[in-house]
Amino acid sequence: MSEVGKQHSLEAGEIARFLSYIVLLVASVALFIAAGQIPSSMFETLGAGAFPRFVFAAIFLVALVAVIDSLRKIPRTAWGRLGGELRRCIISRYLVVTCFASFVAYLLLLPVLGFSIASFAFVFAMQFILMPRSPVTLVIALLIALVFSFGLNLLFADVFNVFLPRGEFFHG
């Protein structure tokens, strides 16, 4: 990679940090407001939400300083190159993006399909994406997916007496 390419990559990284600081800033404000809604008893002088509000206020201040510091490090011309650098980064890390997207799909499907079916599909899909494909590895992947989905569900239900989500699709 050329020196200019390295510089553009560093600028894109700084923009990514800036955006993550913005997310932390917004999340800390939302959680600060939510902590104010925590009910407290009449015996508490500060209230149940006081400590979380102190923590989220501190996170807000740190994130605000980080946003300002990060914003001053980003050259004005870097914003125009962000799209191309982001596309290049996603393409070069397609497995990470695919795994993350699969995990998000799993979390969205978990309440609908239930633990066993959603976990089976997720574990099998992850193995299929990441493993070398041969008939033997597919059988192994199938067995592992069965054990870590339906087997875990049976273990939790029968041994620990903890029932994992069944899903609205089948029982809703």
N, C-alpha and C positions, 0 to 999 in steps of 0.2 A: 504494500500500500504506500502510496506517495505521501510526502509530508503534508500536502494540501488535503488529501483524503483523511489522514489522521486528524488533522485540525477540524475538518467537517464532522468527523465521528465524535470528537470530544465535545464539539458544540452541540451536537444532537443529544449526547449524554447529559449535558448540562440542562438542556431544555426538558429532557425526561425527568431529571431531578426536580426542576422547577415545577413541573406539572404534578409530580408526586407530593411536593410540599403543599401545593394548592389543595390537593385532595385531603391531606392531613389537616390543613387549616379548616376546611369546610366540615370535616368529620368532627373535629374537636368542638367547633361551635354547635353542631347538632347534638353531640353528646352532652355538652355543657347545659344546653336547654333541656334535654331529656332528664338529666340528673336533678334538675330543679323540680321535676314532677314526682320524684320518689317520695312516697308518704312517710311521715315520721310520727313518732309518738309525742305526747305532751311532755315527756320527761327529757327530751333532747333539746339542748339550748341552740345548737347550730342547725340541727335537722339531719336527716339521713343522707341527704344529697350534698352536704357541705364538702366532705373530703373528695368525692368524685369531681365536684365543680372546681375545687382547687387544682386538682390534677389536670383537668381538661383546660383550665385557664392557663396553666403553665405550658401545656402542649401547644396551645394557641400562640402564646408569646414566642416560643422556640420556633414554631413553624413560620410565624410572621417574620422573624429575623432571618430564617433560612430563605424565605421567598425573596426578601429584599436583597440579600447577599447573592442569591442565584441570579436574580434579574439583572444585577449590575455586571455579572460575568458574561452574559450572553450578548454577543454582537448583534446589531440590528439586522445584518445580512443573513444571520443564521436562521431566522424564522422562515425565510423563503426557501431554504434548502431542506427544511424539516421533513416535508413529504417524501422526497426521494431517499433521504437517509433512513426514515422510518420504514419505507418499503424494503430497502436493502437489508435492514436489520431483521425484519420479519421473515424475509426469504431465507436469510442465512441461519435463522433459528426456528425453522418451521416445525421441528419436533417439539420444542418447548411451547410454541403457540398452539399446536395441535393438542398436546397433553392438557394445557390449561383450558382450552375450549371444551375438551371432553370432560374435564372436571366440573366446569360450570354447567354443562348439560346434565351431568350426573346429579349435581345439587338441585337443579330445577326439576328433574324427573323423580327424585327420591320421594317427595310427598305424593306424587301421582301414582307411580308404579309400585312403591314400597321398597323396603330395604333389599330383599332377596333378589328381585328381578332387576332393579336398577344397579345394584352392586355387581350382579353377574354380568350384565351388559358392559359396565364400566371396566371391570377387571379384565374381561375377555378382550374388549376393544383396545385397552392399553397394551396388553401383551401382543395383540395382533399388530399394532402399530410399531412396537419397539423390538419385537423378536425376529430372528430369521425364520422364514416360513418353510416348513416341511411338514409332511404328514405326522411325524412324531411330535414335533413341537406344537402343532395344533391340538393334538390329543392331550398333551401335557397342559397346555393353556386352558383347555376345556375343563380338565380335572381341577386345576388350581382355581379357576373361576367358580366352579361348583362348590368347592370346599370353603372358599372365602366369602361366599354369598349365602347359600342355603345352609352350609355347615355352621357358619357363625350364627346365623339366625337360630338354628336348633340349639346350639350351645348356650346362647343367651337365654332362650326361652326355657329350656329344660333344666339347666344347671344353675344359672344365676337368677332365674325368674324375672328377667327383664325382657320386655317385649319391644322389639324394634318396629319401626313404622311399617304398616301393612299396605298403605296406599289407598287413595280415594278411587282409583280406577276399578279396583276389585271389591272394595267394601264401602263405597260412597254412594 
